[in-house]
Amino acid sequence: MLIASTSEVYGDPAEHPQRESYWGHVNPIGPRACYDEGKRCAETLATSYARQYGVEVRIARIFNTYGPRMHENDGRVVSNFVVQALAGQPLTVFGDGSRPVPSATCPISSRDFCG
């Protein structure tokens, strides 16, 4: 069973990048709480089901996606890259390259999902 989750399970994380063992920093009554908690609940139900019935479950926490309803100026890295690429501009990359990026080798952050 594959559960498509999201980085929103981490809430407003206190560490960057988030390790798989990080439980998050979530406001359960904030304006986006229904989405965050819904994803956390789905992960909890899936792992509980796996323990109860011996079913193999994988959780894919998808980060930095791009879709048709995303606004050009939302400030996320993927939308910035797409807008700059379509305009023929150089892609803006912040940082000096020293920060480890787990998604550089695997586009999905998920325990045991990528091998």
N, CA, C and O atoms as a GROMACS GRO file, in nm:
protein
  460
    1MET      N    1   0.085  -0.116   0.000
    1MET     CA    2   0.000   0.000   0.000
    1MET      C    3   0.090   0.123   0.000
    1MET      O    4   0.188   0.129   0.074
    2LEU      N    5   0.058   0.219  -0.082
    2LEU     CA    6   0.132   0.344  -0.088
    2LEU      C    7   0.043   0.458  -0.044
    2LEU      O    8  -0.067   0.477  -0.098
    3ILE      N    9   0.089   0.535   0.053
    3ILE     CA   10   0.017   0.653   0.101
    3ILE      C   11   0.093   0.776   0.049
    3ILE      O   12   0.211   0.795   0.079
    4ALA      N   13   0.024   0.859  -0.027
    4ALA     CA   14   0.083   0.985  -0.074
    4ALA      C   15   0.061   1.089   0.034
    4ALA      O   16  -0.052   1.134   0.056
    5SER      N   17   0.167   1.127   0.101
    5SER     CA   18   0.159   1.226   0.207
    5SER      C   19   0.228   1.354   0.161
    5SER      O   20   0.241   1.378   0.041
    6THR      N   21   0.272   1.433   0.255
    6THR     CA   22   0.327   1.564   0.221
    6THR      C   23   0.420   1.612   0.331
    6THR      O   24   0.415   1.563   0.444
    7SER      N   25   0.503   1.709   0.298
    7SER     CA   26   0.590   1.770   0.398
    7SER      C   27   0.509   1.846   0.503
    7SER      O   28   0.562   1.882   0.608
    8GLU      N   29   0.382   1.870   0.476
    8GLU     CA   30   0.296   1.941   0.571
    8GLU      C   31   0.283   1.866   0.704
    8GLU      O   32   0.246   1.927   0.804
    9VAL      N   33   0.314   1.736   0.707
    9VAL     CA   34   0.306   1.662   0.833
    9VAL      C   35   0.406   1.718   0.935
    9VAL      O   36   0.389   1.698   1.055
   10TYR      N   37   0.509   1.789   0.887
   10TYR     CA   38   0.608   1.847   0.977
   10TYR      C   39   0.563   1.981   1.034
   10TYR      O   40   0.626   2.034   1.126
   11GLY      N   41   0.455   2.038   0.980
   11GLY     CA   42   0.408   2.167   1.027
   11GLY      C   43   0.508   2.276   0.992
   11GLY      O   44   0.550   2.288   0.878
   12ASP      N   45   0.545   2.355   1.092
   12ASP     CA   46   0.646   2.460   1.077
   12ASP      C   47   0.774   2.406   1.139
   12ASP      O   48   0.801   2.433   1.256
   13PRO      N   49   0.853   2.331   1.064
   13PRO     CA   50   0.963   2.255   1.121
   13PRO      C   51   1.070   2.341   1.185
   13PRO      O   52   1.102   2.450   1.138
   14ALA      N   53   1.126   2.288   1.294
   14ALA     CA   54   1.234   2.356   1.365
   14ALA      C   55   1.370   2.314   1.310
   14ALA      O   56   1.471   2.373   1.346
   15GLU      N   57   1.374   2.214   1.222
   15GLU     CA   58   1.501   2.172   1.162
   15GLU      C   59   1.485   2.161   1.011
   15GLU      O   60   1.378   2.126   0.960
   16HIS      N   61   1.594   2.191   0.940
   16HIS     CA   62   1.596   2.186   0.794
   16HIS      C   63   1.727   2.123   0.749
   16HIS      O   64   1.831   2.165   0.798
   17PRO      N   65   1.728   2.028   0.663
   17PRO     CA   66   1.612   1.953   0.616
   17PRO      C   67   1.560   1.860   0.726
   17PRO      O   68   1.629   1.834   0.824
   18GLN      N   69   1.440   1.811   0.709
   18GLN     CA   70   1.380   1.724   0.809
   18GLN      C   71   1.428   1.580   0.790
   18GLN      O   72   1.427   1.528   0.678
   19ARG      N   73   1.470   1.518   0.899
   19ARG     CA   74   1.505   1.376   0.896
   19ARG      C   75   1.377   1.294   0.908
   19ARG      O   76   1.275   1.344   0.953
   20GLU      N   77   1.382   1.170   0.867
   20GLU     CA   78   1.265   1.084   0.878
   20GLU      C   79   1.224   1.064   1.023
   20GLU      O   80   1.107   1.038   1.049
   21SER      N   81   1.316   1.075   1.117
   21SER     CA   82   1.285   1.056   1.258
   21SER      C   83   1.225   1.181   1.323
   21SER      O   84   1.179   1.175   1.437
   22TYR      N   85   1.224   1.294   1.252
   22TYR     CA   86   1.170   1.419   1.306
   22TYR      C   87   1.018   1.413   1.308
   22TYR      O   88   0.956   1.379   1.208
   23TRP      N   89   0.957   1.446   1.421
   23TRP     CA   90   0.811   1.434   1.437
   23TRP      C   91   0.736   1.561   1.402
   23TRP      O   92   0.614   1.559   1.390
   24GLY      N   93   0.806   1.669   1.384
   24GLY     CA   94   0.739   1.791   1.341
   24GLY      C   95   0.710   1.890   1.452
   24GLY      O   96   0.734   1.865   1.570
   25HIS      N   97   0.659   2.004   1.410
   25HIS     CA   98   0.622   2.115   1.497
   25HIS      C   99   0.490   2.168   1.443
   25HIS      O  100   0.487   2.259   1.360
   26VAL      N  101   0.381   2.109   1.491
   26VAL     CA  102   0.250   2.130   1.431
   26VAL      C  103   0.157   2.207   1.523
   26VAL      O  104   0.152   2.181   1.644
   27ASN      N  105   0.083   2.301   1.466
   27ASN     CA  106  -0.022   2.371   1.538
   27ASN      C  107  -0.154   2.303   1.502
   27ASN      O  108  -0.204   2.320   1.391
   28PRO      N  109  -0.212   2.226   1.595
   28PRO     CA  110  -0.333   2.149   1.562
   28PRO      C  111  -0.460   2.233   1.545
   28PRO      O  112  -0.564   2.180   1.507
   29ILE      N  113  -0.452   2.363   1.573
   29ILE     CA  114  -0.571   2.448   1.556
   29ILE      C  115  -0.543   2.568   1.466
   29ILE      O  116  -0.621   2.664   1.463
   30GLY      N  117  -0.432   2.563   1.392
   30GLY     CA  118  -0.396   2.672   1.302
   30GLY      C  119  -0.482   2.672   1.177
   30GLY      O  120  -0.564   2.583   1.157
   31PRO      N  121  -0.463   2.773   1.091
   31PRO     CA  122  -0.547   2.787   0.972
   31PRO      C  123  -0.534   2.672   0.872
   31PRO      O  124  -0.628   2.646   0.796
   32ARG      N  125  -0.420   2.601   0.870
   32ARG     CA  126  -0.402   2.486   0.779
   32ARG      C  127  -0.408   2.354   0.853
   32ARG      O  128  -0.371   2.250   0.798
   33ALA      N  129  -0.452   2.356   0.976
   33ALA     CA  130  -0.449   2.237   1.062
   33ALA      C  131  -0.526   2.120   1.003
   33ALA      O  132  -0.482   2.006   1.018
   34CYS      N  133  -0.636   2.143   0.939
   34CYS     CA  134  -0.714   2.031   0.884
   34CYS      C  135  -0.633   1.953   0.781
   34CYS      O  136  -0.636   1.830   0.781
   35TYR      N  137  -0.560   2.022   0.696
   35TYR     CA  138  -0.478   1.955   0.596
   35TYR      C  139  -0.362   1.882   0.662
   35TYR      O  140  -0.339   1.763   0.637
   36ASP      N  141  -0.287   1.954   0.747
   36ASP     CA  142  -0.171   1.894   0.815
   36ASP      C  143  -0.212   1.771   0.895
   36ASP      O  144  -0.153   1.664   0.882
   37GLU      N  145  -0.313   1.789   0.978
   37GLU     CA  146  -0.357   1.679   1.066
   37GLU      C  147  -0.420   1.565   0.986
   37GLU      O  148  -0.409   1.449   1.025
   38GLY      N  149  -0.486   1.598   0.875
   38GLY     CA  150  -0.543   1.494   0.790
   38GLY      C  151  -0.434   1.404   0.734
   38GLY      O  152  -0.449   1.282   0.731
   39LYS      N  153  -0.324   1.463   0.689
   39LYS     CA  154  -0.212   1.385   0.637
   39LYS      C  155  -0.147   1.304   0.748
   39LYS      O  156  -0.110   1.188   0.728
   40ARG      N  157  -0.132   1.364   0.867
   40ARG     CA  158  -0.074   1.291   0.980
   40ARG      C  159  -0.164   1.174   1.018
   40ARG      O  160  -0.116   1.066   1.051
   41CYS      N  161  -0.294   1.197   1.015
   41CYS     CA  162  -0.390   1.092   1.048
   41CYS      C  163  -0.382   0.977   0.946
   41CYS      O  164  -0.384   0.860   0.984
   42ALA      N  165  -0.371   1.010   0.818
   42ALA     CA  166  -0.361   0.908   0.713
   42ALA      C  167  -0.236   0.822   0.734
   42ALA      O  168  -0.241   0.701   0.718
   43GLU      N  169  -0.125   0.886   0.770
   43GLU     CA  170  -0.002   0.811   0.795
   43GLU      C  171  -0.018   0.720   0.917
   43GLU      O  172   0.026   0.605   0.916
   44THR      N  173  -0.083   0.773   1.021
   44THR     CA  174  -0.105   0.694   1.143
   44THR      C  175  -0.193   0.574   1.116
   44THR      O  176  -0.164   0.463   1.159
   45LEU      N  177  -0.303   0.597   1.044
   45LEU     CA  178  -0.394   0.487   1.012
   45LEU      C  179  -0.325   0.381   0.926
   45LEU      O  180  -0.343   0.261   0.948
   46ALA      N  181  -0.246   0.424   0.829
   46ALA     CA  182  -0.177   0.330   0.741
   46ALA      C  183  -0.076   0.245   0.818
   46ALA      O  184  -0.069   0.124   0.800
   47THR      N  185   0.003   0.308   0.905
   47THR     CA  186   0.102   0.232   0.980
   47THR      C  187   0.036   0.141   1.083
   47THR      O  188   0.085   0.031   1.109
   48SER      N  189  -0.073   0.185   1.141
   48SER     CA  190  -0.147   0.099   1.235
   48SER      C  191  -0.206  -0.021   1.163
   48SER      O  192  -0.202  -0.132   1.215
   49TYR      N  193  -0.259   0.001   1.044
   49TYR     CA  194  -0.314  -0.107   0.962
   49TYR      C  195  -0.205  -0.208   0.927
   49TYR      O  196  -0.227  -0.329   0.930
   50ALA      N  197  -0.087  -0.155   0.893
   50ALA     CA  198   0.026  -0.241   0.859
   50ALA      C  199   0.066  -0.329   0.978
   50ALA      O  200   0.090  -0.448   0.962
   51ARG      N  201   0.072  -0.269   1.096
   51ARG     CA  202   0.106  -0.348   1.215
   51ARG      C  203   0.000  -0.451   1.246
   51ARG      O  204   0.031  -0.565   1.280
   52GLN      N  205  -0.126  -0.412   1.234
   52GLN     CA  206  -0.238  -0.501   1.269
   52GLN      C  207  -0.250  -0.620   1.173
   52GLN      O  208  -0.273  -0.733   1.216
   53TYR      N  209  -0.234  -0.593   1.043
   53TYR     CA  210  -0.262  -0.697   0.944
   53TYR      C  211  -0.139  -0.746   0.867
   53TYR      O  212  -0.151  -0.827   0.775
   54GLY      N  213  -0.020  -0.697   0.904
   54GLY     CA  214   0.102  -0.743   0.839
   54GLY      C  215   0.113  -0.702   0.693
   54GLY      O  216   0.180  -0.769   0.614
   55VAL      N  217   0.049  -0.593   0.657
   55VAL     CA  218   0.054  -0.542   0.520
   55VAL      C  219   0.174  -0.449   0.506
   55VAL      O  220   0.204  -0.372   0.597
   56GLU      N  221   0.241  -0.455   0.393
   56GLU     CA  222   0.353  -0.365   0.368
   56GLU      C  223   0.298  -0.229   0.326
   56GLU      O  224   0.219  -0.219   0.232
   57VAL      N  225   0.341  -0.125   0.394
   57VAL     CA  226   0.297   0.012   0.367
   57VAL      C  227   0.418   0.100   0.344
   57VAL      O  228   0.518   0.090   0.415
   58ARG      N  229   0.409   0.186   0.245
   58ARG     CA  230   0.511   0.288   0.220
   58ARG      C  231   0.443   0.424   0.221
   58ARG      O  232   0.332   0.440   0.168
   59ILE      N  233   0.511   0.520   0.282
   59ILE     CA  234   0.459   0.657   0.289
   59ILE      C  235   0.552   0.746   0.210
   59ILE      O  236   0.671   0.757   0.242
   60ALA      N  237   0.501   0.810   0.107
   60ALA     CA  238   0.579   0.904   0.026
   60ALA      C  239   0.544   1.045   0.070
   60ALA      O  240   0.434   1.093   0.044
   61ARG      N  241   0.638   1.112   0.136
   61ARG     CA  242   0.618   1.251   0.176
   61ARG      C  243   0.672   1.339   0.064
   61ARG      O  244   0.792   1.360   0.050
   62ILE      N  245   0.581   1.390  -0.015
   62ILE     CA  246   0.616   1.461  -0.136
   62ILE      C  247   0.643   1.609  -0.104
   62ILE      O  248   0.562   1.675  -0.038
   63PHE      N  249   0.756   1.658  -0.150
   63PHE     CA  250   0.797   1.796  -0.128
   63PHE      C  251   0.801   1.870  -0.260
   63PHE      O  252   0.820   1.810  -0.366
   64ASN      N  253   0.783   2.000  -0.256
   64ASN     CA  254   0.809   2.089  -0.369
   64ASN      C  255   0.746   2.042  -0.500
   64ASN      O  256   0.817   2.018  -0.599
   65THR      N  257   0.618   2.030  -0.500
   65THR     CA  258   0.549   1.991  -0.623
   65THR      C  259   0.499   2.114  -0.697
   65THR      O  260   0.493   2.224  -0.641
   66TYR      N  261   0.464   2.096  -0.822
   66TYR     CA  262   0.413   2.205  -0.903
   66TYR      C  263   0.286   2.157  -0.972
   66TYR      O  264   0.282   2.046  -1.023
   67GLY      N  265   0.185   2.240  -0.972
   67GLY     CA  266   0.059   2.201  -1.034
   67GLY      C  267  -0.012   2.317  -1.099
   67GLY      O  268   0.034   2.431  -1.088
   68PRO      N  269  -0.123   2.290  -1.166
   68PRO     CA  270  -0.192   2.393  -1.245
   68PRO      C  271  -0.252   2.507  -1.163
   68PRO      O  272  -0.274   2.615  -1.217
   69ARG      N  273  -0.279   2.486  -1.036
   69ARG     CA  274  -0.339   2.594  -0.955
   69ARG      C  275  -0.237   2.672  -0.872
   69ARG      O  276  -0.274   2.760  -0.794
   70MET      N  277  -0.111   2.640  -0.890
   70MET     CA  278  -0.007   2.709  -0.815
   70MET      C  279   0.013   2.849  -0.876
   70MET      O  280   0.015   2.865  -0.998
   71HIS      N  281   0.027   2.947  -0.791
   71HIS     CA  282   0.048   3.084  -0.837
   71HIS      C  283   0.196   3.105  -0.871
   71HIS      O  284   0.285   3.051  -0.806
   72GLU      N  285   0.217   3.184  -0.973
   72GLU     CA  286   0.355   3.211  -1.018
   72GLU      C  287   0.440   3.275  -0.908
   72GLU      O  288   0.560   3.249  -0.900
   73ASN      N  289   0.378   3.356  -0.826
   73ASN     CA  290   0.454   3.433  -0.727
   73ASN      C  291   0.438   3.378  -0.586
   73ASN      O  292   0.444   3.455  -0.490
   74ASP      N  293   0.419   3.249  -0.571
   74ASP     CA  294   0.400   3.195  -0.436
   74ASP      C  295   0.531   3.180  -0.359
   74ASP      O  296   0.529   3.155  -0.239
   75GLY      N  297   0.645   3.197  -0.427
   75GLY     CA  298   0.773   3.198  -0.359
   75GLY      C  299   0.836   3.061  -0.339
   75GLY      O  300   0.944   3.052  -0.280
   76ARG      N  301   0.773   2.954  -0.385
   76ARG     CA  302   0.831   2.821  -0.368
   76ARG      C  303   0.936   2.797  -0.477
   76ARG      O  304   0.930   2.853  -0.586
   77VAL      N  305   1.032   2.712  -0.442
   77VAL     CA  306   1.145   2.691  -0.532
   77VAL      C  307   1.101   2.635  -0.668
   77VAL      O  308   1.154   2.678  -0.771
   78VAL      N  309   1.007   2.542  -0.670
   78VAL     CA  310   0.969   2.482  -0.798
   78VAL      C  311   0.900   2.585  -0.887
   78VAL      O  312   0.932   2.595  -1.006
   79SER      N  313   0.806   2.661  -0.832
   79SER     CA  314   0.738   2.762  -0.915
   79SER      C  315   0.836   2.869  -0.960
   79SER      O  316   0.826   2.918  -1.072
   80ASN      N  317   0.930   2.908  -0.874
   80ASN     CA  318   1.032   3.006  -0.914
   80ASN      C  319   1.115   2.953  -1.030
   80ASN      O  320   1.140   3.026  -1.126
   81PHE      N  321   1.157   2.827  -1.023
   81PHE     CA  322   1.236   2.767  -1.131
   81PHE      C  323   1.156   2.764  -1.261
   81PHE      O  324   1.209   2.798  -1.367
   82VAL      N  325   1.030   2.722  -1.254
   82VAL     CA  326   0.948   2.712  -1.374
   82VAL      C  327   0.930   2.850  -1.438
   82VAL      O  328   0.946   2.865  -1.558
   83VAL      N  329   0.895   2.950  -1.357
   83VAL     CA  330   0.874   3.086  -1.408
   83VAL      C  331   1.002   3.140  -1.471
   83VAL      O  332   0.999   3.197  -1.580
   84GLN      N  333   1.116   3.123  -1.402
   84GLN     CA  334   1.242   3.172  -1.456
   84GLN      C  335   1.280   3.098  -1.584
   84GLN      O  336   1.328   3.161  -1.679
   85ALA      N  337   1.260   2.967  -1.587
   85ALA     CA  338   1.295   2.889  -1.707
   85ALA      C  339   1.210   2.930  -1.825
   85ALA      O  340   1.261   2.946  -1.936
   86LEU      N  341   1.078   2.949  -1.804
   86LEU     CA  342   0.990   2.990  -1.913
   86LEU      C  343   1.023   3.129  -1.965
   86LEU      O  344   1.000   3.160  -2.082
   87ALA      N  345   1.077   3.214  -1.877
   87ALA     CA  346   1.114   3.350  -1.916
   87ALA      C  347   1.256   3.356  -1.973
   87ALA      O  348   1.303   3.463  -2.012
   88GLY      N  349   1.326   3.240  -1.978
   88GLY     CA  350   1.463   3.239  -2.029
   88GLY      C  351   1.563   3.302  -1.936
   88GLY      O  352   1.671   3.343  -1.979
   89GLN      N  353   1.529   3.311  -1.807
   89GLN     CA  354   1.618   3.371  -1.708
   89GLN      C  355   1.703   3.264  -1.640
   89GLN      O  356   1.666   3.147  -1.640
   90PRO      N  357   1.817   3.303  -1.584
   90PRO     CA  358   1.896   3.206  -1.506
   90PRO      C  359   1.818   3.164  -1.381
   90PRO      O  360   1.745   3.244  -1.323
   91LEU      N  361   1.834   3.037  -1.341
   91LEU     CA  362   1.764   2.987  -1.222
   91LEU      C  363   1.835   3.036  -1.097
   91LEU      O  364   1.957   3.025  -1.085
   92THR      N  365   1.757   3.091  -1.004
   92THR     CA  366   1.812   3.140  -0.879
   92THR      C  367   1.825   3.025  -0.780
   92THR      O  368   1.729   2.954  -0.752
   93VAL      N  369   1.947   3.007  -0.729
   93VAL     CA  370   1.973   2.906  -0.629
   93VAL      C  371   2.032   2.977  -0.508
   93VAL      O  372   2.134   3.043  -0.519
   94PHE      N  373   1.967   2.963  -0.393
   94PHE     CA  374   2.014   3.027  -0.271
   94PHE      C  375   2.108   2.932  -0.197
   94PHE      O  376   2.091   2.810  -0.204
   95GLY      N  377   2.204   2.985  -0.127
   95GLY     CA  378   2.297   2.904  -0.050
   95GLY      C  379   2.428   2.884  -0.125
   95GLY      O  380   2.443   2.923  -0.241
   96ASP      N  381   2.520   2.821  -0.055
   96ASP     CA  382   2.654   2.798  -0.112
   96ASP      C  383   2.675   2.654  -0.154
   96ASP      O  384   2.786   2.616  -0.193
   97GLY      N  385   2.571   2.572  -0.147
   97GLY     CA  386   2.581   2.433  -0.188
   97GLY      C  387   2.627   2.339  -0.079
   97GLY      O  388   2.641   2.219  -0.103
   98SER      N  389   2.650   2.391   0.041
   98SER     CA  390   2.700   2.306   0.148
   98SER      C  391   2.589   2.232   0.223
   98SER      O  392   2.616   2.133   0.291
   99ARG      N  393   2.466   2.278   0.212
   99ARG     CA  394   2.356   2.213   0.283
   99ARG      C  395   2.320   2.082   0.215
   99ARG      O  396   2.301   2.078   0.093
  100PRO      N  397   2.310   1.972   0.293
  100PRO     CA  398   2.273   1.845   0.231
  100PRO      C  399   2.129   1.848   0.183
  100PRO      O  400   2.041   1.898   0.253
  101VAL      N  401   2.105   1.795   0.066
  101VAL     CA  402   1.971   1.790   0.009
  101VAL      C  403   1.937   1.644  -0.019
  101VAL      O  404   1.979   1.590  -0.121
  102PRO      N  405   1.859   1.578   0.071
  102PRO     CA  406   1.830   1.438   0.051
  102PRO      C  407   1.758   1.410  -0.080
  102PRO      O  408   1.776   1.303  -0.138
  103SER      N  409   1.677   1.505  -0.128
  103SER     CA  410   1.602   1.479  -0.250
  103SER      C  411   1.689   1.486  -0.375
  103SER      O  412   1.640   1.462  -0.486
  104ALA      N  413   1.818   1.518  -0.359
  104ALA     CA  414   1.906   1.520  -0.476
  104ALA      C  415   1.925   1.380  -0.532
  104ALA      O  416   1.948   1.364  -0.652
  105THR      N  417   1.916   1.279  -0.447
  105THR     CA  418   1.932   1.142  -0.495
  105THR      C  419   1.798   1.070  -0.507
  105THR      O  420   1.788   0.968  -0.575
  106CYS      N  421   1.698   1.122  -0.442
  106CYS     CA  422   1.567   1.060  -0.446
  106CYS      C  423   1.462   1.170  -0.437
  106CYS      O  424   1.462   1.245  -0.340
  107PRO      N  425   1.373   1.182  -0.534
  107PRO     CA  426   1.277   1.292  -0.534
  107PRO      C  427   1.167   1.279  -0.429
  107PRO      O  428   1.084   1.368  -0.417
  108ILE      N  429   1.166   1.170  -0.354
  108ILE     CA  430   1.062   1.149  -0.254
  108ILE      C  431   1.128   1.120  -0.121
  108ILE      O  432   1.214   1.033  -0.112
  109SER      N  433   1.088   1.191  -0.018
  109SER     CA  434   1.139   1.166   0.114
  109SER      C  435   1.049   1.065   0.183
  109SER      O  436   0.936   1.097   0.219
  110SER      N  437   1.096   0.944   0.201
  110SER     CA  438   1.016   0.842   0.265
  110SER      C  439   1.103   0.728   0.313
  110SER      O  440   1.190   0.680   0.240
  111ARG      N  441   1.079   0.686   0.434
  111ARG     CA  442   1.156   0.578   0.493
  111ARG      C  443   1.151   0.453   0.405
  111ARG      O  444   1.043   0.400   0.378
  112ASP      N  445   1.265   0.407   0.361
  112ASP     CA  446   1.280   0.285   0.282
  112ASP      C  447   1.211   0.288   0.146
  112ASP      O  448   1.206   0.185   0.079
  113PHE      N  449   1.157   0.400   0.105
  113PHE     CA  450   1.083   0.403  -0.021
  113PHE      C  451   1.176   0.395  -0.141
  113PHE      O  452   1.143   0.332  -0.241
  114CYS      N  453   1.290   0.459  -0.130
  114CYS     CA  454   1.379   0.467  -0.246
  114CYS      C  455   1.494   0.368  -0.240
  114CYS      O  456   1.590   0.380  -0.315
  115GLY      N  457   1.485   0.271  -0.153
  115GLY     CA  458   1.588   0.169  -0.159
  115GLY      C  459   1.664   0.146  -0.035
  115GLY      O  460   1.753   0.061  -0.032
   0.00000   0.00000   0.00000
